[in-house]
Amino acid sequence: MHRADLAGDPVVIAPWLLNKVLVRGERSGRIVEVEAYRGPKDPASHAYRGLTPRTAVMFGEAAHLYVYFTYGMHWCANVVCGPEGEAGAVLIRALAPMEGRAAARRDRDLCNGPAKLCQALGITGADNGTDLLAPLAGAPAGVRLVDDGTPPPKRPGRGTRIGISVATEQRWRWWVTGDPNVSVG
């Protein structure tokens, strides 16, 4: 995977990210659900009102992690997309656990929501700005985005985004149809 692969429109990149793998140390999960956010062009995006200290990562180089805190208790992770200077991101909504599973009643309960997957991989605000394509050597505990050769689905599920109150008509959410780890929405 190359940085240029992620330097396009988040609405195009989002379904392409399905079946890529998010890795942190010994833990990993296959991306099975995503949502696109188009920065200043999208009222549901954190970058809608422009560059702020909170959104600076979204305006930076593609393939970095934008992590934010929500509801006063949960972290959520996004892959920054688009050319540098133009904010855009793809929220990772769900993963299918692969390695390093923690205890849960069911595997699908580990990562079937953006906050749950951050908790399972140990992603916090300290990871904001992480280069997802940096070599693993020298940073074995870092968060990385990997293409293991599994292609995205030819016909992913598609619908409206979840948990927002504006731009609710946009069908910018995609998922791997039939995967039990997709969040309920």
Salt bridges, closest charged atoms under 4 A:
ASP9 OD2 - ARG38 NH2 2.44
GLU33 OE2 - ARG93 NE 3.22
GLU33 OE2 - ARG173 NE 2.68
GLU35 OE2 - ARG93 NE 3.71
ASP42 OD2 - ARG161 NH1 2.59
GLU61 OE2 - ARG3 NE 3.45
GLU61 OE1 - HIS64 NE2 3.96
ASP107 OD2 - ARG101 NE 3.23
ASP109 OD1 - ARG106 NH2 3.05
ASP127 OD2 - ARG24 NH1 2.82
ASP131 OD2 - ARG3 NH2 2.96
ASP148 OD2 - ARG30 NH2 2.69
